[in-house]
Amino acid sequence: MKSVPPLDKATPPSMAGLLEGLNYAFKRKDLLGTYVVDLAAMFLAMPMALFPFWADEIGAPYALGFFYSSITFGAVLVTLLSGWMRNYPHHGRAVIIGALGWGVAIVAAGSSNSLVLVITCLIIAGAFDQVSALFRGFIWNQSIPDELRGRLAGIEMLSYLLGPLGGQARAGGMAAMSSLRVSIVGGGLLCIGFVGLIAASMPKFRSYDVRSNEYALKEAKVRKNRENI
């Protein structure tokens, strides 16, 4: 990897600088969609807090370790096989498909009493989630100006932390008010519905194509000019 030269002008930390980053994120619907989809998928369909009770309910407390490792295993598998992603330009669509696949796999897992099917579905869920995560990273790295990258990474971190942690509370609270199955399957269905709604209401995000997106093309030109200096 080539060294990255420092920016000629850096924005000092300030409230105005923070607001500038927020304004940029909200102005760009194609970028905003990546945060909202991730937040919705994790908050509405993250079942990890229920794993010990889930293992007991299907009569497999000995398999709790498989529950906890399954999502990560799926993510690692996709990462190892991610070479094809370089040639797929429809990054917005890929993020949406990944989030929808996560929701569908969680619904399928919550609908089964078979340990093999549950773990398989959780592996698939982790795989779809990683597809979404990698393509979100592509969009961020391709289209965010260097001078705003730190502030936008802060927004990314908020969605990354709030989504899964809030999702654990959602899963536990929903299970306490109804049942474990309702919490898992209902959360997955809510995820599918909200991600579909986001995709329908954010056409710029849905149609993000690295070959034609104005922000991605602009940043590609900036990087090329820097390499020629």
Secondary structure, 3 states (H helix, E strand, C coil): CCCCCCCCCCCCCCHHHHHHHHHHHHHCHHHHHHHHHHHHHHHHHCCHHHHHHHHHHCCCHHHHHHHHHHHHHHHHHHHHCHHHHHHCCCHHHHHHHHHHHHHHHHHHHHCCCCHHHHHHHHHHHHHHHHHHHHHHHHHHHHHCCHHHHHHHHHHHHHHHHHHHHHHHHHHHHHHHHCCHHHHHHHHHHHHHHHHHHHHHHCHHHHCCCCCCCHHHHHHHHHHHHHHHC
